[in-house]
Amino acid sequence: MGDFQKRLEQHPAPKRLGDIELRFEPSMLIGETARGLKSWRPTAASALGVALVLLAVGLLITGVPEIVSGLLVALAAAAFIAAVRLQRVDSRRRRFVLNFLTNSLRLDFVTPIAGKPRTLVVPFDAVRAVELLEQGDGLRCLTVDFVVAGGRELLREVLAANVPAAQAPEAERIQRVLEGAFGLGAPPPADEERGPPGYSEEDSFVGR
């Protein structure tokens, strides 16, 4: 067990950062999107579909050419399909796992267009950067840049999104912690590693 892992065990990560819950289990740091968080996008897509159907019916009654109503119905069908796909994406939880035994980062996510689940396992030495980026509306997101085996293209995945300004110190500390794990920088000083009061190993989801 390396010095970095020992330090993390002694001073666990905060339990929550943005839209993810953080857990430390033996030899692993796990981040997973929090339960119960749902996007507004599926609801918006469904509402758009209903509005388009009602508009199409209204126009058909007033004598507008059927081709116009047909186009609106087709757009409504597309909106409903999008709502279903977005709902499926929402039902899957984004997760990352730092495994200190294998020195690897596992990323579980869904593809943005098809909404299909995907898993990547990235060696620590394939990680190129960990950044805190502006997301808009005063929020930030924590991202990781990496390359896959046999490839040269730099890929990026979000580890934590919707991080508010109030969590800036925790986000910056986690960024430095991850950089230290990936060999991109030194771990934070010991006085910055203290976790919140009451955090213990019993809080992790052992056996899940």
N, C-alpha and C positions, 0 to 999 in steps of 0.2 A: 504494500500500500504506500503510495507516494506521499510526500509532504503536503501537496496540495489537497489531496483527499482527506488527510487527517485534519487539516485546518478547516475544511468544509464540514466535517463531522462535528468538530468542536463548536463551530459557529454557523449553524444552519442558515440556509437562504430564507427570506421572508416567505410566508405562506401564500401570498397573492401578489401578482404583478400584472396590472392591466387586465386582460381577459383570460389569464392563465392562473392555475393553482400550481404551486411548487411543492414538491415532496423530496425528501432525501431518504433513500433506502440504502442498505449496505452496498457500497460500490457503485451507486447510481444516483444521479440528480435527475428528477423527472418533472417536466412541465406539461400541463394538460389544460386545454380550454375548460373554463369553469362550467359546472352544470347549470342548466337553466338559461344560458345566454342564447337568445334568438335574434336573428337579424330582422330588420324591417323589410328587407327586399322581397321575400315571398309574399307577404301581405300586400305590398305595393303592386306587385305584378298581378296578383289575383284581382285587386281592386281595379286596375287598368283594364283587365279582361272583361270584367262585368260592365264597366263604363262603355267600352267599345261595343259590346253586344247591345246595350240599351240604346246607344246612339244609332247603331245600324238599324234596329227595329223602328226607332223614331223616324229616321230618314226614309225608310221603306214605306211607312204609313203616309208620309207627306208627298210621296210620288217621286222621290229622287231615283235616278236610274239604278237598277238592281246591281250593276257592276260596282257602284260605290259601296252599297251595303255589303256586297260579297267581299270586297276588299277589307272593310272594317271587321267582318266576321273572321276573316283569315288572320288579321292582326290580333284579334281577341284570342283566337286559338293559340297563336304563338305566345301570347302573354301567359295563358294558362299553363302551357308546356314549360315556360321559363319558371313559373311559380313552383311547379312540381320539382324541377331540377334544383332550384334554390333551396327548397325545403329539405331535399335529400342532403345537400351540402351542409345545411344547418344541423342535421341530425348526426353528422359525423364529427367527432371531436379531434381537433388538432393536437398533436403531442410531439414532444421531443424527449429523448433519453440520452444523457451522458453516461456512458459505461466506462468506469475507470479500470476495469479488469481487461477489457479489450481495447481501450483507448479509441473508442468510436462514438459517433453521434448518430443516433437513429432519429429520423424525421418521418412522422406519420401525418399526411395531409391529403387534401383532395385537389384534383386538377381544377383550375378556375373555370373552364368552359364546359367540359363534359361532367364535372362533378364526380369523377371516379377516384376511389381511394388509391393512394400510392405510398410506398414506403421506400426510403433511401437510407442506407447505412454508410456514413461518411467517416473515414479515419480522421483522427484529430489533426494529423499533419496535412490533410487536404483542405482544411479550413483556412481561408485567407483573411477574413475580417469579421468582426462583430461590431455592429453599429447601432446607434440610436438615431432614428430618422424622424423628421417632422411628418406628422400624419394629417394635420389640419385640425382646426377648432381647438387648438391648445393641447392636442394629444400627440403622443409619440409612439413609435413601434421599434421593437428590438429585432434586428435582422442578423442573419448569418450568411456570409458569402463563402462558397466552396466550389471545388471542382470534383467531378466524378472520375472514377478509374478509367483510364484510356482516353479521357477527353481534355480539351483545353478551354472550353467555354466556362466562364464564371457564372455560376448559378446563385440565386438568392432565395431564401425562404424566411418567412416571418416566424419568429419564436414567440413573441408577445406583442399584441396589438392593443390599442386604446389605453395606453399608459398615460394617466393624468399628470398634470404638473406637480400635484401633491406627492406623487410617488417618484419624483425625479431622483432623489438620493438613492432609493432602493434600486431603481433602474440602472443608474450609473455604476452602482456597486456590483450588480449582477453582470453588467457588461465587462467590468474589470475581472470579475471572477471567471467568466467564460474565456476571456482573452488569456488569463493565466493557465486555464486548463488546456487550451489549444496551443500553448507555447507562443502566443502573440504578445505577451507582456507579463509582468510580474503580478501575482495575486495581490489584492488590496491589503494594506497594513492590518495587523491583528485588531487594532482598536476600531476598524471599520467592519469587522466580520461578525459582530455580535448580532444574533437574531433577535426577533421580538420576544418579549417576556411570555413565558408559557409554552414556547415551541419545544417539542420533544420528539424523540423517535416514535412515540406512540401515535403521533399525528399522521405518520405516513401510511399509505395504503398497502401495507404488507399483505401479501396473499391475493391481491386483486389481479 
